[in-house]
C-alpha cells in the first residue's frame, strides 16, 4: 500500500508525463493542420469523427466540442461503421479517424471504404508510418514518447494528446469564424452557463413584486411594504419619478439613531441616487454590481424610472452564482 507522499508523487509524475506529451505534439504541427482547418471552414457538409476503443471516446468528446462551437459534427464508431453505420456518411463529409496505432483491423477495413466513397480523410494517429497515416489525405501527428501508465500500456498520454489536438482544432475554427459569446449562448441555452450568456435583468425582475412608497410615506408604511414583498427594500417614487431607495439596513440604522420616529417620512431615511441597472443588461452584470458595492439588491430601471428589483437570491436561484 502506497503512503500519501508516494501517491502524490505518482500523481505529479503522471501529470508531468502527460504535459510533456502535449508539448511534444505542439512541435509536430505543420501545414497539414492549417489545411485541415481551412477544409473544415469551407466544408458544405459535416465532420465525421471515428475511432475504436479509447480513441472512440475521445472522438465523441471532440464531436461535442465542435457542435457547441459552430462546427457540425457526428460520431461514428469504427466497428459499427462496417456493420451498417457507414450509411450515415454523406458524399461531401470530411472524416477524421483517430487511432493510436493506426493499424487496428477495424481501421484497415474502414479506410478503403471511405476512400472508395470519395470522402476526404484526416488521420489523427500516434504513428506517422502507420496504415492510417499513409492512406489519409492529411495527418495530425499525435505520437508521444511514453504513456503515463507505468507499464507503458494503458492509453493515457496518447489519449490526452488526441484530446488536446481536438481542442486545438476547435479553438482555431472558433477564432477563424469569430464565434462570439452570443453565438455560444445559442448552442448552450440550458444550465447556468447558458443563463450567464442570455438571462437578462428584466427577465429576473419580472418575477418579483415592485415594492415602492412615495416620499411622504410614514416609517410604518415603509416597514410594512418592505416586509410584505420580502425583497429587503422599497423604491421611493413620486408621480412615476424615482427618488431613492430604502433598505431594511436603512431601517435598522434609523431605529438605532432615533428615539422618536413619529415625524419621519420615507424622504428622511431614503438613499438618494441609488444604484440601478437597465432591464436589458445581462444578469451576470448585475451580480458584479452587487459584489463591487457589497449590496444584496438593486433597482431595475433608469435614473428616473423605476421598473422593479432583483435580489442576490434571484441570481442564486437561477444558478448564476
C-alpha positions as CSV (number, residue, x, y, z in Angstrom):
1,X,0.0,0.0,0.0
2,X,1.4,3.4,-1.0
3,X,1.6,6.2,1.6
4,X,0.3,9.7,1.0
5,X,3.6,11.1,-0.1
6,X,4.1,8.3,-2.6
7,X,0.6,8.7,-4.0
8,X,1.2,12.4,-4.6
9,X,4.5,11.7,-6.3
10,X,2.8,9.3,-8.7
11,X,0.1,11.8,-9.5
12,X,2.7,14.6,-10.2
13,X,4.7,12.3,-12.4
14,X,1.6,11.3,-14.3
15,X,0.6,14.9,-14.9
16,X,4.2,15.8,-15.9
17,X,4.4,13.0,-18.4
18,X,1.1,14.0,-20.0
19,X,2.1,17.7,-20.1
20,X,5.3,16.7,-21.9
21,X,3.2,14.7,-24.3
22,X,1.1,17.8,-25.2
23,X,4.3,19.9,-25.5
24,X,5.6,17.3,-27.9
25,X,2.6,17.3,-30.3
26,X,2.7,21.1,-30.3
27,X,6.1,20.8,-32.0
28,X,4.7,18.3,-34.5
29,X,2.1,20.7,-36.0
30,X,2.7,21.5,-39.7
31,X,0.9,22.8,-42.8
32,X,-1.4,19.8,-42.7
33,X,-3.0,21.3,-39.6
34,X,-3.7,24.6,-41.3
35,X,-5.1,22.9,-44.4
36,X,-7.4,20.8,-42.3
37,X,-8.8,23.9,-40.6
38,X,-9.4,25.5,-44.0
39,X,-11.0,22.4,-45.3
40,X,-13.5,22.3,-42.4
41,X,-14.1,26.1,-42.6
42,X,-15.3,25.9,-46.2
43,X,-16.9,22.5,-45.8
44,X,-20.5,22.4,-47.1
45,X,-21.2,19.2,-45.2
46,X,-20.3,17.7,-41.8
47,X,-17.2,16.5,-40.0
48,X,-17.4,12.8,-39.1
49,X,-15.2,11.6,-36.3
50,X,-14.5,7.9,-35.8
51,X,-12.2,5.6,-33.8
52,X,-12.0,2.4,-31.8
53,X,-11.6,1.8,-28.1
54,X,-10.4,4.8,-26.1
55,X,-9.9,6.8,-29.3
56,X,-13.6,6.5,-29.9
57,X,-14.3,8.1,-26.6
58,X,-12.0,11.0,-27.5
59,X,-13.8,11.3,-30.8
60,X,-17.1,11.7,-29.0
61,X,-15.7,14.5,-26.9
62,X,-14.3,16.3,-29.9
63,X,-17.7,16.0,-31.7
64,X,-19.4,17.6,-28.6
65,X,-16.9,20.5,-28.7
66,X,-17.2,21.0,-32.4
67,X,-21.0,21.1,-32.2
68,X,-21.0,23.5,-29.3
69,X,-18.7,25.9,-31.1
70,X,-20.4,26.0,-34.5
71,X,-18.8,23.1,-36.5
72,X,-21.5,20.5,-37.3
73,X,-20.0,17.1,-36.4
74,X,-21.2,13.5,-36.0
75,X,-19.6,10.5,-34.2
76,X,-19.4,7.1,-35.9
77,X,-17.8,4.2,-34.1
78,X,-15.3,2.5,-36.4
79,X,-16.5,-1.0,-35.5
80,X,-20.2,-0.1,-36.2
81,X,-19.3,1.6,-39.4
82,X,-18.5,-1.7,-41.2
83,X,-21.8,-3.1,-39.9
84,X,-24.2,-0.5,-41.4
85,X,-23.3,2.8,-39.8
86,X,-21.2,3.8,-42.8
87,X,-24.5,4.8,-44.3
88,X,-24.5,8.0,-42.2
89,X,-21.6,9.4,-44.1
90,X,-22.7,11.7,-47.0
91,X,-20.8,12.4,-50.1
92,X,-19.0,15.6,-49.1
93,X,-18.4,14.8,-45.4
94,X,-14.9,15.1,-44.1
95,X,-13.8,12.2,-41.9
96,X,-11.3,12.4,-39.0
97,X,-10.2,9.0,-38.0
98,X,-8.5,8.7,-34.6
99,X,-6.1,5.9,-33.7
100,X,-3.0,5.5,-31.6
101,X,-1.5,2.7,-33.7
102,X,-3.2,3.5,-37.0
103,X,-3.1,-0.3,-37.7
104,X,-6.1,-1.8,-36.0
105,X,-8.2,-4.3,-38.1
106,X,-11.3,-2.1,-38.0
107,X,-9.3,0.9,-39.3
108,X,-7.8,-1.2,-42.1
109,X,-11.3,-2.3,-43.2
110,X,-12.8,1.2,-42.8
111,X,-10.2,3.4,-44.6
112,X,-10.6,1.8,-48.1
113,X,-14.4,2.1,-47.8
114,X,-14.1,5.8,-47.1
115,X,-11.7,6.4,-50.0
116,X,-14.0,4.4,-52.2
117,X,-16.8,6.8,-51.3
118,X,-14.6,9.8,-52.2
119,X,-14.5,11.3,-48.7
120,X,-11.5,13.4,-47.6
121,X,-9.8,11.6,-44.7
122,X,-7.8,13.1,-41.8
123,X,-5.7,10.8,-39.7
124,X,-5.1,11.7,-36.1
125,X,-2.5,9.0,-35.5
126,X,0.2,8.1,-33.0
127,X,2.4,6.5,-35.7
128,X,3.1,8.5,-38.8
129,X,4.2,5.4,-40.6
130,X,1.0,3.5,-39.9
131,X,-1.5,2.3,-42.5
132,X,-4.0,5.1,-41.5
133,X,-1.4,7.8,-41.6
134,X,-0.2,6.8,-45.1
135,X,-3.7,6.4,-46.6
136,X,-5.0,9.7,-45.2
137,X,-5.1,13.0,-47.1
138,X,-3.8,14.8,-44.1
139,X,-2.1,13.8,-40.9
140,X,-2.3,15.1,-37.4
141,X,0.7,13.6,-35.6
142,X,-0.3,12.7,-32.0
143,X,2.7,10.4,-31.4
144,X,4.1,10.6,-27.8
145,X,7.2,9.2,-26.2
146,X,5.6,7.1,-23.4
147,X,2.2,6.5,-21.8
148,X,1.8,7.7,-18.2
149,X,0.9,4.1,-17.3
150,X,3.9,2.5,-15.6
151,X,3.8,-0.4,-18.0
152,X,3.5,1.9,-21.0
153,X,0.3,0.1,-22.0
154,X,-2.9,1.9,-20.9
155,X,-3.8,4.8,-23.2
156,X,-3.1,7.8,-21.0
157,X,-0.6,10.3,-22.6
158,X,-1.8,9.3,-26.0
159,X,-5.4,10.0,-25.4
160,X,-4.6,13.2,-23.7
161,X,-2.7,14.2,-26.8
162,X,-5.6,13.3,-29.0
163,X,-8.0,15.4,-26.8
164,X,-5.6,18.4,-26.9
165,X,-5.3,18.2,-30.7
166,X,-9.1,18.1,-31.0
167,X,-9.3,21.2,-28.7
168,X,-6.7,23.0,-30.9
169,X,-8.8,22.3,-34.0
170,X,-12.0,23.5,-32.3
171,X,-10.4,26.7,-31.0
172,X,-8.8,27.6,-34.3
173,X,-12.2,27.1,-36.1
174,X,-13.9,29.1,-33.4
175,X,-11.5,32.0,-33.8
176,X,-11.5,31.9,-37.6
177,X,-15.3,32.1,-37.5
178,X,-15.1,34.9,-35.0
179,X,-17.5,32.9,-32.9
180,X,-18.8,35.2,-30.2
181,X,-20.3,34.7,-26.7
182,X,-23.8,35.4,-28.1
183,X,-23.2,32.6,-30.7
184,X,-22.0,30.4,-27.9
185,X,-25.3,31.1,-26.0
186,X,-27.4,29.9,-28.9
187,X,-25.8,26.4,-28.5
188,X,-25.9,26.5,-24.7
189,X,-29.3,27.7,-23.7
190,X,-29.6,25.4,-20.7
191,X,-27.9,25.3,-17.3
192,X,-26.0,28.0,-15.5
193,X,-23.6,28.5,-18.4
194,X,-26.4,29.4,-20.8
195,X,-28.1,31.7,-18.3
196,X,-24.8,33.7,-17.9
197,X,-24.9,34.3,-21.6
198,X,-28.6,35.2,-22.2
199,X,-30.5,35.8,-19.0
200,X,-31.4,39.5,-18.6
201,X,-32.1,41.6,-15.6
202,X,-35.6,42.4,-16.9
203,X,-36.5,38.7,-17.0
204,X,-35.5,38.3,-13.4
205,X,-37.2,41.5,-12.3
206,X,-40.5,40.4,-13.9
207,X,-40.7,37.5,-11.5
208,X,-40.6,39.9,-8.4
209,X,-43.0,42.4,-7.0
210,X,-42.3,46.1,-7.4
211,X,-42.5,47.5,-3.9
212,X,-42.5,51.3,-3.7
213,X,-43.7,54.1,-1.5
214,X,-44.0,57.8,-2.0
215,X,-41.6,60.2,-0.3
216,X,-44.3,61.2,2.3
217,X,-44.9,57.6,3.5
218,X,-44.5,57.1,7.2
219,X,-41.9,54.8,8.6
220,X,-44.6,52.2,9.5
221,X,-45.8,52.2,5.9
222,X,-42.3,51.7,4.7
223,X,-41.7,48.8,7.0
224,X,-45.0,47.1,6.0
225,X,-44.1,47.4,2.3
226,X,-40.6,46.0,2.8
227,X,-41.9,43.1,4.9
228,X,-44.8,42.3,2.5
229,X,-42.6,41.9,-0.6
230,X,-39.6,40.2,1.1
231,X,-37.0,41.9,-1.2
232,X,-35.3,43.8,1.6
233,X,-36.0,47.2,0.1
234,X,-38.5,49.6,-1.4
235,X,-38.2,52.2,-4.0
236,X,-39.3,55.8,-3.2
237,X,-41.3,57.0,-6.2
238,X,-43.2,60.3,-6.7
239,X,-45.5,60.6,-9.7
240,X,-43.6,58.0,-11.6
241,X,-40.2,59.5,-10.8
242,X,-37.6,57.5,-8.9
243,X,-36.4,59.5,-5.8
244,X,-34.4,56.9,-3.9
245,X,-34.3,53.5,-2.1
246,X,-34.8,52.3,1.4
247,X,-33.4,49.0,2.5
248,X,-34.0,47.0,5.7
249,X,-30.5,48.1,6.6
250,X,-31.6,51.7,6.4
251,X,-34.5,50.9,8.8
252,X,-32.2,49.3,11.3
253,X,-29.8,52.2,11.3
254,X,-32.7,54.7,11.7
255,X,-34.1,52.8,14.7
256,X,-30.6,52.8,16.2
257,X,-30.1,56.5,15.8
258,X,-33.6,57.9,16.5
259,X,-35.7,57.5,19.7
260,X,-38.7,59.3,18.2
261,X,-39.7,58.3,14.7
262,X,-43.2,59.6,14.6
263,X,-42.4,62.6,12.4
264,X,-40.0,60.8,10.0
265,X,-41.0,60.0,6.4
266,X,-39.5,58.0,3.6
267,X,-37.8,61.1,2.3
268,X,-35.9,61.5,5.6
269,X,-34.4,58.0,5.5
270,X,-34.0,57.1,1.8
271,X,-30.7,56.8,0.0
272,X,-30.7,59.3,-2.8
273,X,-29.1,58.5,-6.2
274,X,-29.3,54.7,-5.6
275,X,-27.6,52.1,-7.7
276,X,-29.7,50.8,-10.6
277,X,-29.3,48.7,-13.8
278,X,-31.0,48.7,-17.1
279,X,-33.5,45.9,-17.7
280,X,-31.7,44.8,-20.9
281,X,-28.4,44.2,-19.1
282,X,-27.3,40.6,-18.5
283,X,-28.0,39.2,-15.1
284,X,-24.3,38.3,-14.7
285,X,-23.5,42.0,-14.9
286,X,-25.9,42.7,-12.1
287,X,-24.0,40.2,-10.0
288,X,-20.8,42.2,-10.5
289,X,-22.5,45.4,-9.4
290,X,-23.8,43.7,-6.3
291,X,-20.4,42.3,-5.5
292,X,-18.5,45.5,-6.0
293,X,-20.9,47.6,-3.9
294,X,-21.5,44.9,-1.3
295,X,-25.3,45.1,-1.6
296,X,-28.0,42.5,-1.8
297,X,-30.5,44.1,-4.1
298,X,-30.5,46.6,-7.0
299,X,-33.1,48.7,-8.6
300,X,-34.1,47.9,-12.2
301,X,-34.7,50.9,-14.5
302,X,-33.1,54.2,-15.1
303,X,-32.1,57.3,-13.2
304,X,-35.7,58.5,-13.1
305,X,-37.8,55.4,-14.0
306,X,-38.4,52.5,-11.5
307,X,-39.1,49.1,-13.2
308,X,-38.5,46.7,-10.4
309,X,-35.9,44.9,-8.2
310,X,-33.6,42.0,-8.5
311,X,-32.1,40.4,-5.4
312,X,-29.0,38.3,-4.8
313,X,-31.3,35.4,-4.1
314,X,-32.7,35.6,-7.6
315,X,-29.2,35.1,-9.0
316,X,-28.6,32.2,-6.6
317,X,-31.9,30.5,-7.6
318,X,-31.0,30.7,-11.3
319,X,-27.5,29.3,-10.8
320,X,-25.8,32.4,-11.9
321,X,-23.5,32.4,-8.9
